[in-house]
Amino acid sequence: MILQAEIQQRIDAVCPNEGMSFGKLEDKSTWEIHFDEKATEEQKAKAKEVLDSFEWNEDDKKEAELNDLVEKHKDDLLYRKAYKEYKECNPIATFKDFIRYLKTIDV
């Protein structure tokens, strides 16, 4: 699901669309963008370019998973409280840095 969300986010940034469909995740030729009727030909071309040039490697996957965790927890009150406490010792830390830190803790 992280892969699809990452691609969708990149397409959303360049072109109005109604979503995407993915035949086989490992086969980009089965991926399809469902363009919004407001999309211009230039926007459609840019979206197709983004899709054609999309590469997914382990580093991209880890970064997308981290971004997903940030989005998932940024409004959670307990995370916000813990982040505030974390920032007392790490004043320049971002919430993403905090989530990265949490991932290092063994329980």
Secondary structure by P-SEA (a helix, b strand, c coil): caaaaaaaaaaaacccccccccccccccccccccccccccaaaaaaaaaaaaaccccaaaaaaaaaaaaaaaccccaaaaaaaaaaaaccccccaaaaaaaaaaccc
